[in-house]
Amino acid sequence: KPPATYDDPRPNRTKFMNAAPTGDGFFTGYTDEGIEIAAEASRDPLIAEAMQELDRTLQTRIQRWLATPVSEGGVGVPKEEVPARALALRLVIDGLKMRQAHEPDLDRDVLRQALRIAVDGAMGVGASG
């Protein structure tokens, strides 16, 4: 069952902060409200603290997944590469949120290709080192 979402009643808005994949394999993602929350965190210490805790939790989980051997459901990234690869994935995710805000009608096929290139690079797929 997907997590709860906030359905924005305004026209032409997507679901806010839904981490469940859509039928075509994409996440409904973050809309401009997610960016507004991040901006509010720069003004409100309580929100900033909550966002920092969320960020630390996500970073820890991503690093754990990257470091876990493939045989155990992870990626098997060498220990010394985990922090940089985790950061690369986070940059892709954060950039995707911003791109969605600027270009909500982005061609899904182009997006798939771009994400494959970026994520493969972050994961070291096809890399020689």
The 8 nearest C-alpha neighbors of each residue, nearest first, counted from 0:
[[1, 2, 19, 3, 18, 20, 17, 4],
 [2, 0, 19, 3, 18, 17, 20, 4],
 [3, 1, 4, 0, 17, 18, 19, 16],
 [4, 2, 1, 5, 17, 16, 18, 0],
 [5, 3, 17, 15, 6, 16, 14, 2],
 [4, 6, 15, 14, 7, 3, 16, 17],
 [7, 5, 14, 4, 8, 15, 13, 12],
 [6, 8, 9, 5, 12, 14, 13, 15],
 [9, 7, 6, 10, 12, 11, 5, 13],
 [8, 10, 7, 12, 11, 6, 13, 14],
 [11, 9, 12, 8, 7, 13, 6, 14],
 [10, 12, 9, 13, 7, 8, 103, 14],
 [13, 11, 10, 7, 9, 14, 30, 8],
 [12, 14, 15, 30, 11, 27, 7, 6],
 [15, 13, 6, 5, 27, 17, 4, 7],
 [14, 16, 5, 29, 17, 30, 4, 13],
 [17, 15, 29, 28, 18, 4, 14, 33],
 [18, 16, 4, 19, 15, 28, 27, 14],
 [17, 19, 16, 26, 20, 28, 2, 27],
 [18, 20, 1, 17, 26, 21, 2, 27],
 [21, 19, 26, 25, 24, 18, 22, 27],
 [20, 22, 25, 24, 23, 26, 27, 19],
 [21, 23, 24, 20, 25, 26, 19, 27],
 [24, 22, 21, 25, 20, 26, 107, 27],
 [25, 23, 21, 22, 20, 26, 19, 27],
 [26, 24, 21, 20, 23, 27, 22, 28],
 [25, 27, 20, 28, 21, 19, 18, 24],
 [28, 26, 17, 14, 21, 25, 13, 20],
 [29, 27, 26, 16, 17, 30, 15, 18],
 [28, 30, 16, 15, 33, 96, 31, 27],
 [31, 29, 32, 33, 15, 100, 28, 13],
 [30, 32, 34, 33, 100, 35, 29, 97],
 [33, 31, 35, 30, 34, 36, 15, 29],
 [34, 32, 36, 35, 31, 29, 30, 37],
 [33, 35, 37, 31, 32, 36, 38, 30],
 [34, 36, 32, 38, 33, 37, 39, 31],
 [37, 35, 39, 33, 38, 34, 40, 32],
 [36, 38, 34, 40, 35, 39, 33, 41],
 [39, 37, 35, 40, 36, 41, 34, 42],
 [40, 38, 36, 42, 41, 37, 43, 35],
 [41, 39, 47, 46, 37, 43, 38, 42],
 [40, 42, 39, 38, 43, 47, 37, 44],
 [43, 41, 39, 40, 44, 38, 47, 46],
 [42, 44, 40, 46, 45, 41, 39, 47],
 [45, 43, 47, 46, 48, 42, 40, 41],
 [46, 44, 48, 47, 43, 49, 40, 50],
 [45, 47, 40, 49, 48, 43, 44, 50],
 [48, 46, 40, 44, 50, 45, 49, 51],
 [49, 47, 51, 45, 46, 50, 44, 52],
 [48, 50, 46, 52, 51, 47, 53, 45],
 [49, 51, 53, 47, 52, 48, 54, 46],
 [52, 50, 54, 48, 53, 49, 47, 55],
 [51, 53, 55, 49, 54, 50, 56, 48],
 [54, 52, 50, 56, 51, 55, 57, 49],
 [53, 55, 51, 57, 52, 56, 50, 58],
 [56, 54, 58, 52, 57, 53, 59, 51],
 [57, 55, 53, 59, 54, 58, 52, 60],
 [58, 56, 60, 54, 59, 55, 61, 53],
 [57, 59, 55, 61, 56, 60, 62, 54],
 [60, 58, 56, 62, 57, 61, 63, 55],
 [61, 59, 63, 57, 62, 58, 64, 56],
 [60, 62, 64, 58, 63, 59, 57, 65],
 [63, 61, 65, 59, 64, 60, 85, 81],
 [62, 64, 60, 66, 61, 65, 67, 59],
 [65, 63, 73, 61, 67, 62, 66, 60],
 [64, 66, 74, 62, 76, 63, 67, 73],
 [67, 65, 75, 76, 63, 64, 62, 78],
 [66, 68, 73, 64, 75, 65, 74, 63],
 [69, 67, 75, 73, 70, 71, 74, 66],
 [68, 70, 73, 74, 72, 75, 71, 67],
 [69, 71, 68, 72, 73, 67, 75, 74],
 [72, 70, 69, 68, 73, 67, 74, 75],
 [73, 71, 69, 70, 68, 74, 67, 64],
 [74, 72, 67, 69, 64, 68, 71, 65],
 [73, 75, 65, 69, 76, 68, 67, 66],
 [76, 74, 68, 66, 69, 67, 73, 65],
 [75, 77, 66, 65, 74, 81, 78, 80],
 [78, 76, 80, 79, 75, 81, 66, 65],
 [79, 77, 81, 80, 66, 76, 82, 75],
 [78, 80, 77, 81, 82, 76, 83, 66],
 [81, 79, 78, 77, 83, 82, 84, 76],
 [80, 82, 84, 78, 83, 79, 85, 62],
 [83, 81, 85, 84, 80, 86, 62, 79],
 [84, 82, 86, 85, 81, 80, 87, 79],
 [83, 85, 87, 81, 121, 86, 82, 80],
 [86, 84, 82, 88, 87, 83, 62, 81],
 [85, 87, 89, 83, 84, 88, 90, 82],
 [86, 88, 84, 90, 85, 89, 121, 83],
 [89, 87, 91, 85, 90, 86, 121, 92],
 [88, 90, 86, 92, 91, 87, 93, 85],
 [91, 89, 87, 93, 88, 92, 94, 86],
 [90, 92, 94, 88, 89, 93, 95, 87],
 [93, 91, 89, 95, 94, 90, 88, 96],
 [94, 92, 90, 96, 95, 91, 89, 97],
 [95, 93, 91, 97, 96, 92, 90, 98],
 [94, 96, 98, 92, 93, 97, 91, 99],
 [97, 95, 99, 93, 94, 98, 29, 92],
 [98, 96, 94, 100, 99, 95, 101, 93],
 [97, 99, 95, 101, 100, 96, 102, 94],
 [100, 98, 103, 102, 96, 97, 101, 95],
 [99, 101, 97, 98, 31, 102, 103, 30],
 [102, 100, 98, 99, 103, 97, 96, 31],
 [101, 103, 99, 104, 105, 98, 100, 97],
 [104, 102, 99, 105, 100, 101, 98, 30],
 [103, 105, 102, 106, 99, 107, 101, 100],
 [106, 104, 102, 103, 107, 110, 99, 109],
 [105, 107, 109, 108, 110, 104, 111, 103],
 [108, 106, 110, 109, 111, 105, 104, 112],
 [109, 107, 111, 110, 106, 112, 113, 105],
 [108, 110, 112, 106, 111, 107, 113, 105],
 [109, 111, 107, 113, 108, 112, 114, 106],
 [112, 110, 108, 114, 109, 113, 107, 115],
 [111, 113, 115, 109, 110, 114, 116, 108],
 [114, 112, 110, 116, 115, 111, 109, 117],
 [115, 113, 117, 111, 116, 112, 118, 110],
 [114, 116, 112, 118, 113, 117, 119, 111],
 [115, 117, 113, 119, 114, 118, 120, 112],
 [118, 116, 114, 120, 119, 115, 113, 121],
 [119, 117, 121, 120, 115, 116, 114, 122],
 [120, 118, 124, 122, 116, 121, 117, 115],
 [119, 121, 123, 117, 118, 122, 124, 116],
 [120, 122, 118, 84, 119, 87, 123, 88],
 [123, 121, 119, 120, 124, 118, 84, 76],
 [122, 124, 126, 120, 121, 119, 125, 128],
 [125, 123, 119, 126, 122, 120, 121, 118],
 [124, 126, 123, 127, 119, 120, 122, 128],
 [127, 125, 123, 124, 128, 120, 119, 122],
 [126, 128, 125, 123, 124, 120, 122, 119],
 [127, 126, 123, 125, 124, 80, 120, 77]]
